[in-house]
Amino acid sequence: MKKVLSIAAVAALAVSFTACKKNYTCECTTYEDGVPMATTPNTIRDTKKKAQEQCEAQNTTVGSLKTECTLK
């Protein structure tokens, strides 16, 4: 019985340390000369930290066009 409980405890501990991948929405809004033109949602399936990094990597500025992305 102790062996079964020990194995169950180790398994539960291992599961608690794994990073959970979830679906996050990265919402990107494109502005032209400061006026919002379009908003596009993108789904990112990853850990929150990595999803945040991927979302922020989509921020761009080209001439008068600027795209700002935020994780929702």
Phi and psi in degrees as a GROMACS rama.xvg file:
@    title "Ramachandran Plot"
@    xaxis  label "Phi"
@    yaxis  label "Psi"
@TYPE xy
-62.9319  -36.5031  LYS-2
-65.0511  -41.5699  LYS-3
-64.9074  -43.5563  VAL-4
-65.2623  -38.1362  LEU-5
-63.7041  -43.9386  SER-6
-64.728  -42.1266  ILE-7
-64.0331  -39.6645  ALA-8
-65.9552  -42.4717  ALA-9
-64.3888  -42.0695  VAL-10
-63.5669  -43.4274  ALA-11
-64.1182  -39.2737  ALA-12
-66.275  -41.6086  LEU-13
-63.4356  -41.1106  ALA-14
-65.9281  -36.058  VAL-15
-69.244  -20.919  SER-16
-93.1847  -6.69307  PHE-17
-81.0818  144.02  THR-18
-78.3144  133.279  ALA-19
-89.8548  127.161  CYS-20
-91.0938  130.951  LYS-21
-132.314  169.12  LYS-22
-88.3208  126.98  ASN-23
-121.896  148.658  TYR-24
-103.148  123.607  THR-25
-102.376  115.004  CYS-26
-102.918  117.902  GLU-27
-108.826  128.817  CYS-28
-115.562  129.798  THR-29
-100.714  130.153  THR-30
-115.309  142.782  TYR-31
-122.024  116.81  GLU-32
53.4021  38.7687  ASP-33
84.3688  -3.53973  GLY-34
-99.6219  124.691  VAL-35
-65.0145  129.344  PRO-36
-107.37  -40.1747  MET-37
-156.712  148.055  ALA-38
-124.458  129.656  THR-39
-126.543  123.069  THR-40
-88.4776  140.093  PRO-41
-127.827  139.125  ASN-42
-96.2641  130.727  THR-43
-121.51  125.496  ILE-44
-105.035  107.06  ARG-45
-170.964  -173.164  ASP-46
-71.539  161.498  THR-47
-61.347  -42.5665  LYS-48
-62.7535  -46.2132  LYS-49
-69.9398  -35.9354  LYS-50
-63.7023  -40.0775  ALA-51
-61.5922  -44.969  GLN-52
-63.0629  -43.5272  GLU-53
-65.5247  -38.4369  GLN-54
-66.6443  -48.1895  CYS-55
-64.0836  -27.4318  GLU-56
-67.0848  -15.8368  ALA-57
-85.9584  -4.98959  GLN-58
-67.111  128.109  ASN-59
-142.269  158.191  THR-60
-138.62  124.02  THR-61
-134.519  108.172  VAL-62
60.3577  -124.194  GLY-63
-90.2155  -0.265528  SER-64
-95.6236  130.223  LEU-65
-132.069  131.634  LYS-66
-114.416  123.18  THR-67
-114.92  128.919  GLU-68
-119.276  137.689  CYS-69
-133.354  144.776  THR-70
-83.9275  128.593  LEU-71
